[in-house]
Amino acid sequence: MPRIQLSEDEMESMRGRLSATALDVYRREGLSALSFRRIAEAAGISHTLPYRYFENKEALLARMRADALATFEAYVREYESRADSPLGRVQSVAEGYLTFAREHPEDYMLIFATEQPSPELYPDVLAARRDVFDHVVGVLQCCIDAGLLRGQAREIAHHFWVALHGLLSLHTADQLVHGMELDEIVVPLIQRLLGSAMIED
């Protein structure tokens, strides 16, 4: 009997369902538990069906990262919407970044795992990464245009990213063991980063 041809919307719907199921399995059981058979079992479908939607496990992981990045961006935008000034938007974006990492540490580690294929191999992941980062660049550019910060927006965004990611990587790995915890470090760090780029009156 010939296989029923699915529409692109139907294919996308099932890819999203499989990614959501895989993320749930990963969060509860770890990355080593991920297999097409385990995901099919959790989704209540045939163990061969995931192969119809993803070429291999790396393709599924790429979709999981893209979906996690979409949630990450939603946090950034939601927190930004709470601010009513250009510099307040920067601080709120940083708060959204931190809150996502604290509330979804497994997703954060999945997004920034050191062992993963180059984003160029998976355009959806690269696009999702750029969407988040370019939005932050835009927020910083507004501060520069308002005469509040000096420098290049993309360079400042990299400084924020490197600093916050380094701090959060230490936090999620439980390596902040030298007398200060995340909450004690993060506000002075953001203030210092902003201060280094602020234009003095």
Secondary structure, DSSP 8 states (H G I E B T S, - for coil): -------HHHHHHHHHHHHHHHHHHHHHH-GGG--HHHHHHHHTS-TTTHHHH-SSHHHHHHHHHHHHHHHHHHHHHHHHTT--SHHHHHHHHHHHHHHHHHH-HHHHHHHT-SSS--GGG-HHHHHHHHHHHHHHHHHHHHHHHTTSB-S-HHHHHHHHHHHHHHHHHHHHTT---SS--HHHHHHHHHHHHHHHHB---
